[in-house]
Amino acid sequence: MMSAMTSLGHAQQSPYRGPPDLNGAPEGTSVVVLGAGLAGMCAAMELRNAGYSVQILEYQDRAGGRCWTLKGGDTIEELGGYSQNVEFSDGQYINIGPWRIPHHHLALLDYCHRLNVPLEVFVQENQNAYLHSTQHFGGKPVRYGHAWADYVGGITELLAKAADKGALEQAVSVEDTEILLESLKSFGILDKNYRYTASLDTAEYRGYPDAGAPGGGLWDAAPEPSEPIALNELLQSRFWQYMRNHTTYRHHAPMFQPVGGMEEIAHAFEREVGDLITHNARVTRVVQGEDGVTVDYEPARDGGEGGQVTADYCICTIPFTVLSQLDIDVSPEMRRVMRQLHYHEAVKAGLEMKRRFWERDEQIYGGITLTDLPIAEIGYPANEMHSDGPGVLLGAYVYGPQAYVYNSMSPQERLESVLSQGEQIHPQYRDEFSSGVVLSWHRVPWMLGCYSNWDDRGRDYEIAATMDQRFVCAGEHISYLPGWQEGSLLSALDAVRQVHERATSQ
Ligand SMILES: Cc1cc2nc3c(=O)[nH]c(=O)nc-3n(C[C@H](O)[C@H](O)[C@H](O)COP(=O)(O)OP(=O)(O)OC[C@H]3O[C@@H](n4cnc5c(N)ncnc54)[C@H](O)[C@@H]3O)c2cc1C
């Protein structure tokens, strides 16, 4: 999915050049912002700083939207009446939505800098994490670094054989064949006969056997070669499907995470605009007129009050999954696009373990294990490395059709399923598990999905991103960076630009 999205052009460098110039805001001009996720709060902050009168209507009692970190004491409510209490120890958390920030997400990094959100490194690729197939290697996990080095060795050996026999002469000149052979030998760690075999040279890349790493003194000091995995086994295991995962542009190292959880970014925005937010306000209707916009809202939960807000302009960051079910007064074309935009599915699990056994027992510090089990991924925390514990693992990041299977389970069934799969990779699971939470994003009432997926961007995107009378959409979905906070911020800044241009031209 990720590589398909990359090839569709969803992986462009952020065009962020700083906040827009909003000089000359007409006095008394008002803007109502719908939704207090990052897009809504960023738009509100820039508009207020420029002199606009702003208010935000937000469904939840918290700000941040999908920028959400679960900690002990939190409660999650899902559609269907499911409720989960998070029972993590003090200081432990799971980023149940966004968890990593690419180094080229310039807007997000700049706002973190300006709003004093400390960042630390997020480990994406870890050669000591695992690849796992239920059908191969006896169902035992294989170190990613072993599989990677051996796969590169295996295919470079094959290519070297072909080049040596002159089979590539149509594609590579005689002179270049010499260089190609030299490069394959160096890149694949092939021997002088262009074979990839067990040797101290290959061990230096794939790793040493458990009792054969280089030591000191006399006792067990001399290193020993490790045995590569045969190419045919690697081919059949289909581990190669996972090997490009960490190398997509969006996952290039280094990546970052806020210290203390992703929601620290939301808290930072909230410090700027928290006073503008009306919580527990479920927007139900937007009506546009010659002179302004009227928004109706009702209490999202018992005990609140409904109301009506009028403003000159409206920036709406409510996801289209929800918005398409509301009474929104926009052009029929924009309504069609709202209804048709598809959102991906995802289920994420956080599992608190008493001990950081992945570090102590298996020397896995951060990074991700990939498996053909429905849980798909196990993510190891990049915070508090080397501490005694506890620690919270990302126990599952389920996507694709499997996510719909999880959507139909109760939280308890999901948790049991996640644990029973995870223990196939880490047998320590049952002994070390203390508490867990599994969120199905389709069941989140204010979201109903994970992130947007444009079927026909060429036909629909401009309609969604262009101001309709006095109403303009913003958010992750109004960007070429779907599923990334950077897209939310960039779209918010563009919505602000559109409002400002309209307001100053009148
Ligand atoms: C599982 C998952 C993993 C992700 N991973 C990453 C990642 O690693 N890195 C990254 O950068 N991004 C990631 N993202 C994407 C990122 O979370 C989003 O792009 C971003 O947070 C969206 O911000 P937003 O303001 O556009 O929308 P939201 O955060 O969805 O804000 C919309 C707001 O509207 C409110 N709302 C909804 N309905 C109503 C209503 N009727 N009335 C009033 N308010 C309403 C909601 O409560 C919410 O606060 C991930 C997302 C998910 C779900």
The ligand as an SDF file (V2000), in Angstrom:
LIG
                    3D

 53 58  0  0  0  0  0  0  0  0999 V2000
   -3.5920    4.9320   13.1260 C   0  0  0  0  0  0  0  0  0  0  0  0
   -3.0200    6.2200   12.6120 C   0  0  0  0  0  0  0  0  0  0  0  0
   -1.6540    6.3370   12.4170 C   0  0  0  0  0  0  0  0  0  0  0  0
   -1.1080    7.5350   11.9620 C   0  0  0  0  0  0  0  0  0  0  0  0
    0.2470    7.6540   11.8550 N   0  0  0  0  0  0  0  0  0  0  0  0
    0.7870    8.8690   11.6130 C   0  0  0  0  0  0  0  0  0  0  0  0
    2.1670    9.0930   11.7960 C   0  0  0  0  0  0  0  0  0  0  0  0
    2.9110    8.1860   12.1760 O   0  0  0  0  0  0  0  0  0  0  0  0
    2.6580   10.3480   11.5590 N   0  0  0  0  0  0  0  0  0  0  0  0
    1.8480   11.3880   11.1960 C   0  0  0  0  0  0  0  0  0  0  0  0
    2.3500   12.5110   11.0250 O   0  0  0  0  0  0  0  0  0  0  0  0
    0.5200   11.2040   11.0150 N   0  0  0  0  0  0  0  0  0  0  0  0
   -0.0240    9.9730   11.2380 C   0  0  0  0  0  0  0  0  0  0  0  0
   -1.3760    9.8000   11.1790 N   0  0  0  0  0  0  0  0  0  0  0  0
   -2.2180   10.8550   10.5990 C   0  0  0  0  0  0  0  0  0  0  0  0
   -2.5230   12.0070   11.5680 C   0  0  0  0  0  0  0  0  0  0  0  0
   -3.0340   11.5020   12.7650 O   0  0  0  0  0  0  0  0  0  0  0  0
   -3.5480   12.9050   10.9260 C   0  0  0  0  0  0  0  0  0  0  0  0
   -3.1040   13.3000    9.6390 O   0  0  0  0  0  0  0  0  0  0  0  0
   -3.8140   14.1750   11.7390 C   0  0  0  0  0  0  0  0  0  0  0  0
   -3.7460   13.9750   13.1120 O   0  0  0  0  0  0  0  0  0  0  0  0
   -5.1880   14.6850   11.3350 C   0  0  0  0  0  0  0  0  0  0  0  0
   -5.3970   15.9770   11.8750 O   0  0  0  0  0  0  0  0  0  0  0  0
   -6.6610   16.8050   11.3870 P   0  0  0  0  0  0  0  0  0  0  0  0
   -6.7010   18.0250   12.1930 O   0  0  0  0  0  0  0  0  0  0  0  0
   -6.6360   16.9100    9.9150 O   0  0  0  0  0  0  0  0  0  0  0  0
   -7.9130   15.8580   11.7140 O   0  0  0  0  0  0  0  0  0  0  0  0
   -8.4070   15.2680   13.1790 P   0  0  0  0  0  0  0  0  0  0  0  0
   -7.2320   15.1500   14.0410 O   0  0  0  0  0  0  0  0  0  0  0  0
   -9.1610   14.0700   12.8190 O   0  0  0  0  0  0  0  0  0  0  0  0
   -9.3160   16.4500   13.6920 O   0  0  0  0  0  0  0  0  0  0  0  0
  -10.6710   16.5290   13.3690 C   0  0  0  0  0  0  0  0  0  0  0  0
  -11.4270   16.9980   14.6020 C   0  0  0  0  0  0  0  0  0  0  0  0
  -12.8010   17.1380   14.2560 O   0  0  0  0  0  0  0  0  0  0  0  0
  -13.5790   16.7510   15.3820 C   0  0  0  0  0  0  0  0  0  0  0  0
  -14.9380   16.4290   14.9480 N   0  0  0  0  0  0  0  0  0  0  0  0
  -15.3740   15.3360   14.2830 C   0  0  0  0  0  0  0  0  0  0  0  0
  -16.6960   15.4120   14.0830 N   0  0  0  0  0  0  0  0  0  0  0  0
  -17.1110   16.5950   14.6180 C   0  0  0  0  0  0  0  0  0  0  0  0
  -18.3790   17.2500   14.7150 C   0  0  0  0  0  0  0  0  0  0  0  0
  -19.4950   16.7390   14.2050 N   0  0  0  0  0  0  0  0  0  0  0  0
  -18.4160   18.4460   15.3500 N   0  0  0  0  0  0  0  0  0  0  0  0
  -17.3060   19.0260   15.8860 C   0  0  0  0  0  0  0  0  0  0  0  0
  -16.0870   18.4370   15.8020 N   0  0  0  0  0  0  0  0  0  0  0  0
  -15.9990   17.2440   15.1690 C   0  0  0  0  0  0  0  0  0  0  0  0
  -12.8240   15.5610   15.9160 C   0  0  0  0  0  0  0  0  0  0  0  0
  -13.1650   15.2790   17.2590 O   0  0  0  0  0  0  0  0  0  0  0  0
  -11.3720   16.0120   15.7570 C   0  0  0  0  0  0  0  0  0  0  0  0
  -10.8970   16.6390   16.9210 O   0  0  0  0  0  0  0  0  0  0  0  0
   -1.9590    8.6210   11.6470 C   0  0  0  0  0  0  0  0  0  0  0  0
   -3.3450    8.5010   11.8440 C   0  0  0  0  0  0  0  0  0  0  0  0
   -3.8670    7.3250   12.3480 C   0  0  0  0  0  0  0  0  0  0  0  0
   -5.3450    7.2540   12.6160 C   0  0  0  0  0  0  0  0  0  0  0  0
  1  2  1  0
  2  3  1  0
  2 52  2  0
  3  4  2  0
  4  5  1  0
  4 50  1  0
  5  6  2  0
  6  7  1  0
  6 13  1  0
  7  8  2  0
  7  9  1  0
  9 10  1  0
 10 11  2  0
 10 12  1  0
 12 13  2  0
 13 14  1  0
 14 15  1  0
 14 50  1  0
 15 16  1  0
 16 17  1  0
 16 18  1  0
 18 19  1  0
 18 20  1  0
 20 21  1  0
 20 22  1  0
 22 23  1  0
 23 24  1  0
 24 25  2  0
 24 26  1  0
 24 27  1  0
 27 28  1  0
 28 29  2  0
 28 30  1  0
 28 31  1  0
 31 32  1  0
 32 33  1  0
 33 34  1  0
 33 48  1  0
 34 35  1  0
 35 36  1  0
 35 46  1  0
 36 37  1  0
 36 45  1  0
 37 38  2  0
 38 39  1  0
 39 40  1  0
 39 45  2  0
 40 41  1  0
 40 42  2  0
 42 43  1  0
 43 44  2  0
 44 45  1  0
 46 47  1  0
 46 48  1  0
 48 49  1  0
 50 51  2  0
 51 52  1  0
 52 53  1  0
M  END
$$$$
